Amino acid sequence: MEIPPDLVRRLKRLRLGGLLPTLPDRAAHARQAKLSPVEFLELLLQDEIDRRTSQSLQQRLAAAGFEEEVTPESITWDTPVTVATTALGSGSCSASTGSASRRT
């Protein structure tokens, strides 16, 4: 399916140009699945929302300067964590009462 130039201009004017690469495939799917016009529009809009969300995340990651993307799935949660006692400073904590006391 070729996208008419008028439709391309209108989508770009509405800042929906991101729909253009998937529009022919989505139109074919809509015909095959016999989607109503409203269902087809909903599908297109969800594609655009997903695309913008993904693009926004990628831009934020690039702006943050992270060397690599870390997901919760990639973290080893059973790795033991220790805290050096020198990191606690001059204060001390009592684990039994949950209160903190300060030495003077």
C-alpha positions, 0 to 999 in steps of 0.5 A, a space after each residue: 500500500 502506498 501512502 498518499 502524499 496528502 496523508 503524509 503531509 497531514 500526518 507530519 503537520 500533526 507531528 505523527 510522522 512516526 506512524 508512516 513506517 508502520 502504516 502499510 503493515 498496520 493497514 494490512 493487519 486491520 483489513 485482515 483482522 476486520 478491525 473497525 475504523 475506531 479499533 484501527 485508529 486506536 492501534 495506530 495511536 498506541 503504536 505512536 505512544 509506544 514509539 514516543 515512550 521508547 524514544 523519550 527513554 533513549 533520549 533521557 539515557 543519552 542525556 544522562 551519559 550512562 555507559 550502559 543500560 541496566 534493567 532490574 532483570 540484569 541485576 543479581 539481587 542475591 549478591 551480599 551487600 556490606 557496609 564499611 563501619 568507617 562509612 557510618 561516621 562517628 554515630 552508631 546505630 542499635 539494631 535491636 531498638 531501631 534508634 540511633 544514638 550519638 556519642 559525645 
